[in-house]
């Protein structure tokens, strides 16, 4: 192993991320659970037990620590904490307290997301984010959780608050295809509300009014009881490029989907950047992957350089500290996943050296998990999961990332080094983790 002298700042957060609904399992009081079980469904399959992190959180922290990571971004589920309007479940809050404590015991910084796409079913039946009570209800939930939970360090109020705008055409296409009307009717019957009550289908006006309002209200509520906690929001931000002559198309996309959010949250403690790819605007008004470029299984370009480009843009526009709260590679080619991580971090380090204030990197995701409407097909994890047994297995890409995190600098790990390292982790973590 060799170490490049281009190191990351002291105190840089090296972590990985998941979301509650995608890993915990059994989130049956949520709107997404209802949508997954509609017949026919817009989801490929139900989440079910997911990867059972509800029962395996401490084991998963042992794995994360053994890999060499020192931070974990995870979600608390509003639907578990407030399963009925105004009724807060102490058992759920106690569980999340144990999760935070499990992080601190291992020297892991907890980064807690309060809203990651899902809401309680009772709130969906009020209209979700289209309901003008949404900001106040979110603030009440945030204050209750923040007041109860000890050991919070960094909080993401909402995950990818702008994503309904970014995926709007795709989401609406789901309802306009051959079976689209049947799926919409089934979804709305399951929800007991219009499909717009689900976050991913939130109309633009409601998102800009109540979404941004909820973030501000939630942030202030958390700060009112935990002023020491750093609070920010995460945004879906891809590297927006343009073919010659299509700059006006690209700029219109930024003006609609990105810039209003950056401008309104630039006074936060940080902005969470979540970048996976590049998209190119075309003169005909369309956008997407460039012809001939390699794609991931999610259908977007394999572009590890996109992350640094986005961080440069966010820094220039806002001057706000950045935490990369998501970045990752989807696919079964784990060699490529390891290379993607290294290339992304190599470019990110160069941006930091140029003065971009980036304070942490969280690979998405720690575990192969439930990828929303795509079900369990796409694999992002640096740790695989056998869903028949829920046993975890550490992938070689985890060793590549862990080597960089341990060194705090760009390193090169040879393929021949991975198996001894995995063996070391197996012995260190032990069989209770499902490593065999």
C-alpha positions, -999 to +999 in steps of 0.1 A: +000+000+000+013+035-009+002+068+005-002+099-016+009+131+003-024+147-008-043+142+025-077+153+037-082+179+064-078+169+101-112+160+115-127+150+081-156+127+086-152+093+070-185+075+069-212+055+052-250+060+050-283+043+050-320+053+054-344+039+080-371+026+057-345+010+034-327-010+061-348-014+092-378-034+079-414-034+091-421+003+088-458-005+085-472+029+098-456+047+069-470+059+036-443+040+016-453+007+033-489+013+021-478+021-015-456-010-016-485-032-008-510-017-033-521-040-061-508-032-087-479-012-072-456+015-084-429-004-063-412-034-078-416-053-045-424-046-008-396-038+016-407-064+041-379-071+067-355-050+046-320-060+059-332-061+095-310-033+108-337-026+135-323-057+152-288-056+139-277-020+144-249-026+169-236-055+148-235-032+117-216-005+137-190-032+145-186-038+108-184-001+100-158+004+126-138-026+115-137-013+080-121+019+093-150+044+092-157+068+120-191+082+111-225+068+102-255+086+086-288+069+094-324+078+096-350+079+124-385+071+112-412+097+118-438+069+113-424+049+141-419+079+165-454+094+159-475+065+146-507+084+154-511+122+153-498+137+185-489+103+200-452+098+204-439+062+209-413+061+237-403+026+226-392+040+192-373+069+207-356+045+232-346+024+202-330+053+184-313+064+216-297+029+217-286+034+181-269+068+189-253+052+220-240+023+199-223+048+177-206+067+205-194+035+222-174+028+191-161+063+185-185+067+155-201+101+149-238+097+144-253+118+116-291+115+119-316+122+092-351+131+105-370+128+072-359+104+044-388+103+020-413+086+043-440+100+065-466+086+088-497+073+071-519+096+091-500+126+077-503+113+042-540+113+047-538+150+055-521+156+022-484+152+032-463+181+021-493+196+002-509+202+037-501+237+050-498+223+085-468+203+073-441+227+085-456+230+120-462+192+123-426+186+112-412+211+137-432+194+165-418+160+156-382+175+153-384+192+187-398+161+204-371+138+189-343+163+195-354+170+231-355+133+239-325+120+220-291+126+237-258+126+219-269+142+186-240+157+168-250+164+132-286+163+119-300+163+084-335+177+086-347+164+053-332+141+026-329+154-009-356+180-005-354+189-042-357+154-055-394+156-064-385+182-090-357+162-104-376+130-108-410+146-116-411+135-152-400+099-143-425+098-115-454+110-137-444+085-164-451+057-139-487+069-138-490+075-175-478+041-188-500+012-199-509+003-163-504+037-149-540+046-142-545+013-124-514+019-103-525+054-094-560+042-083-544+014-062-519+038-047-545+063-037-567+036-023-538+024-001-529+058+010-564+071+015-552+102-002-541+116-036-507+104-048-494+139-044-494+133-006-463+110-011-431+130-009-417+117-043-449+130-060-450+164-042-460+192-067-434+220-072-454+247-055-460+227-023-423+217-023-411+252-025-437+265+000-441+237+026-409+218+020-385+247+025-408+260+052-406+226+070-368+225+068-366+260+084-391+252+110-375+218+118-340+233+119-351+260+143-370+235+165-339+213+168-317+243+176-341+255+202-335+224+223-300+214+211-282+246+201-249+227+198-261+204+171-251+211+135-282+211+113-285+212+075-305+197+047-293+173+019-300+180-018-298+159-049-272+176-070-258+161-102-231+176-123-252+197-148-234+201-181-246+212-216-238+203-251-227+233-272-256+256-277-277+241-249-264+263-220-297+280-217-314+246-212-289+237-185-292+271-168-330+267-167-327+234-150-304+248-124-328+278-119-357+254-113-343+224-095-311+236-077-305+273-072-336+282-052-328+255-027-291+265-024-300+301-020-325+295+008-304+271+029-269+287+024-271+301+060-273+266+075-245+249+094-238+228+063-253+217+030-255+179+024-244+172-012-257+140-028-242+134-061-240+102-083-236+113-119-235+139-146-264+149-168-261+168-200-286+192-214-294+192-251-305+218-276-339+201-280-346+207-243-339+171-232-312+160-209-295+127-198-265+105-203-242+112-233-241+086-260-214+060-256-207+067-220-206+038-195-237+035-174-244+021-140-273-004-134-294+027-124-291+039-160-270+070-154-234+078-163-205+063-143-189+096-135-168+097-103-156+132-113-191+146-110-189+149-072-160+174-071-176+194-099-208+197-078-190+207-046-172+234-065-205+248-078-222+246-043-192+263-027-190+291-052-228+298-050-232+295-012-200+297+007-215+272+031-196+242+045-203+210+026-207+174+038-210+148+011-239+129+026-242+105-004-221+093-033-218+058-046-218+033-074-246+009-082-238-025-098-224-060-092-189-051-104-173-045-070-138-039-085-154-009-103-171+002-071-137+004-053-122+023-082-152+047-083-147+055-046-111+062-051-116+083-082-144+103-065-122+110-035-092+118-056-111+145-074-127+157-042-094+161-025-082+183-054-113+205-049-106+207-011-070+217-019-084+245-041-103+259-011-137+241-013-148+236+023-158+199+024-159+184+059-169+148+053-177+120+029-204+094+033-205+065+009-240+053-002-245+028+010-231+008+039-254-021+030-271-035-001-306-024+007-341-016-005-338+009-034-374+023-032-393+017-064-365-005-078-368-029-050-338-051-040-322-052-075-297-024-075-266-030-053-248+001-039-234-014-007-198-019+004-213-046+026-235-073+009-264-089+026-278-124+020-315-117+025-323-153+031-302-153+063-295-115+067-258-124+070-234-096+061-203-099+039-177-073+035-169-065-001-134-057-013-146-022-021-150-016+016-113-023+021-104+002-006-125+028+010-114+018+045-077+022+036-083+057+024-103+066+055-076+051+079-049+070+061-068+102+057-053+104+023-056+088-012-041+054-011-037+025-035-046-010-023-037-039-045-063-065-053-040-092-038-042-073-005-080-075-001-084-110+010-059-108+039-076-076+050-111-091+048-098-120+069-085-095+095-119-079+096-136-112+100-115-122+129-118-088+145-156-085+140-164-121+149-191-146+138-221-129+155-220-103+127-230-129+101-195-129+085-191-167+090 
